[in-house]
Amino acid sequence: MHEIQVSESKTLKLTNVLSRRIMPEEFANINLIVTQMENFVRSHNAQPIGPLVQHILVTKGPNPEPQMYLLRQANQMIPRLDPQYHMDAVLRVKDCLYARFMGPMNRNDLAAQKLNIYAFEHDIKLSGSVYSIFVNQDDDEGVVDVFMEKE
């Protein structure tokens, strides 16, 4: 069965988070970048844990533009980083709208759409920051958790 469950006031908490900004010209190489991130973690005697996280942030100001980041948790902090990486011991995002999408992966964008509609209907202001966690995926079906940060 396909469904999208929605909740309010959820907190996203990730630990030992390695992140990397993805430039628009790199979008075609996402799979390679994910592999490079995982290899970077392993090369520093750590292990990648948990699912891949995608963070989309829309900048504020007169010319807002989306920025994309890939996040990968590790089992420990990595002290020395290459310039393209950033590491947080704890990433905590409080008071989010949350949706769990279960269905065909080519339709997982519906979760974010549903949260935007929910926010509109309940007069909730959103910050423009969206975290998508790719929990489980097989051939075509999957589970994606989406967190949208409130203002």
Legacy VTK file of the C-alpha trace (Angstrom):
# vtk DataFile Version 3.0
C-alpha trace
ASCII
DATASET POLYDATA
POINTS 151 float
0.000 0.000 0.000
1.250 3.481 -0.831
0.860 6.199 1.750
2.375 9.364 3.160
2.122 9.794 6.926
2.474 13.360 8.265
3.443 14.565 11.765
4.279 17.906 13.360
6.964 18.978 15.834
9.477 16.255 15.004
13.233 16.539 15.624
15.867 15.252 13.229
19.033 14.206 15.057
22.123 12.900 13.279
25.550 12.226 14.805
29.050 12.331 13.291
27.710 13.834 10.076
29.985 14.241 7.076
28.502 16.683 4.559
29.416 17.884 1.104
27.795 20.562 -1.032
26.838 19.355 -4.501
27.144 21.932 -7.262
24.602 21.858 -10.123
27.223 20.660 -12.612
27.894 17.637 -10.353
24.285 16.339 -10.252
24.965 13.738 -12.944
27.761 12.281 -10.761
25.781 11.854 -7.515
26.435 8.096 -7.293
30.171 8.650 -7.716
30.166 11.374 -5.054
28.325 9.087 -2.604
30.951 6.388 -3.206
33.752 8.937 -2.707
32.203 10.084 0.582
31.928 6.509 1.842
35.522 5.782 0.783
36.670 8.963 2.545
34.995 7.796 5.767
36.560 4.323 5.493
40.014 5.754 4.699
39.919 7.467 8.105
39.244 4.204 9.984
35.540 4.937 10.387
32.438 3.264 8.975
29.481 4.907 7.242
26.275 4.170 9.136
22.608 4.724 8.445
20.998 5.840 5.232
22.043 8.628 2.892
20.591 12.054 3.679
19.966 14.817 1.145
19.632 18.389 2.413
18.125 21.074 0.207
18.460 24.621 1.510
16.888 27.598 -0.229
18.937 30.719 0.512
17.232 33.874 1.768
17.441 37.266 0.132
16.436 38.920 -3.141
17.706 36.036 -5.312
16.888 32.832 -3.428
18.570 29.753 -4.849
18.525 26.117 -3.786
21.704 24.517 -2.485
22.081 20.743 -2.244
24.144 18.829 0.298
24.719 15.109 0.782
25.090 13.934 4.384
26.495 10.646 5.610
26.737 9.552 9.233
29.856 7.787 10.477
30.496 5.702 13.574
33.051 8.283 14.804
34.260 11.814 14.190
36.874 12.369 11.492
39.333 15.023 12.710
41.099 15.906 9.440
38.856 16.768 6.520
39.429 17.513 2.867
38.312 21.051 1.894
35.047 19.915 0.212
33.819 18.230 3.422
32.358 19.485 6.687
31.785 17.420 9.839
29.315 17.948 12.693
29.406 15.921 15.904
25.640 16.389 16.249
23.174 17.849 13.774
19.858 18.567 15.474
16.956 20.193 13.638
14.019 20.835 15.958
10.347 21.524 15.293
10.020 20.052 11.818
7.101 18.891 9.759
7.697 15.228 8.991
6.432 12.869 6.307
7.146 9.188 5.765
6.741 8.204 2.122
6.210 4.556 1.207
5.798 3.823 -2.485
7.430 4.099 -5.896
10.741 5.988 -5.679
10.009 7.995 -8.815
7.136 9.617 -6.858
8.913 10.351 -3.550
8.675 14.091 -4.318
5.009 13.771 -3.294
6.092 13.727 0.380
7.545 17.245 0.135
4.499 18.393 -1.829
2.186 17.014 0.856
4.161 18.798 3.586
3.983 22.083 1.670
0.204 21.690 1.325
-0.090 20.754 5.016
1.918 23.863 5.979
-0.315 26.031 3.766
-3.525 24.576 5.217
-2.313 25.006 8.814
-0.661 28.413 8.292
2.807 27.081 9.145
5.835 29.035 7.937
8.704 26.918 6.629
12.391 27.902 6.600
13.201 26.467 3.168
15.359 23.689 4.616
14.388 20.110 3.666
16.099 16.874 4.738
15.274 13.683 2.816
16.438 10.417 4.353
16.481 7.454 1.988
15.585 4.805 4.584
15.034 1.791 2.363
14.964 1.152 -1.356
14.752 -1.808 -3.675
14.122 -1.901 -7.433
11.313 0.650 -7.671
9.771 0.876 -4.202
11.184 2.641 -1.184
10.768 4.460 2.092
11.815 8.105 2.405
11.556 10.276 5.518
11.237 14.020 4.836
11.829 16.703 7.478
10.918 20.330 6.695
12.215 22.872 9.158
9.717 25.448 10.454
10.662 29.121 10.787
LINES 1 152
151 0 1 2 3 4 5 6 7 8 9 10 11 12 13 14 15 16 17 18 19 20 21 22 23 24 25 26 27 28 29 30 31 32 33 34 35 36 37 38 39 40 41 42 43 44 45 46 47 48 49 50 51 52 53 54 55 56 57 58 59 60 61 62 63 64 65 66 67 68 69 70 71 72 73 74 75 76 77 78 79 80 81 82 83 84 85 86 87 88 89 90 91 92 93 94 95 96 97 98 99 100 101 102 103 104 105 106 107 108 109 110 111 112 113 114 115 116 117 118 119 120 121 122 123 124 125 126 127 128 129 130 131 132 133 134 135 136 137 138 139 140 141 142 143 144 145 146 147 148 149 150
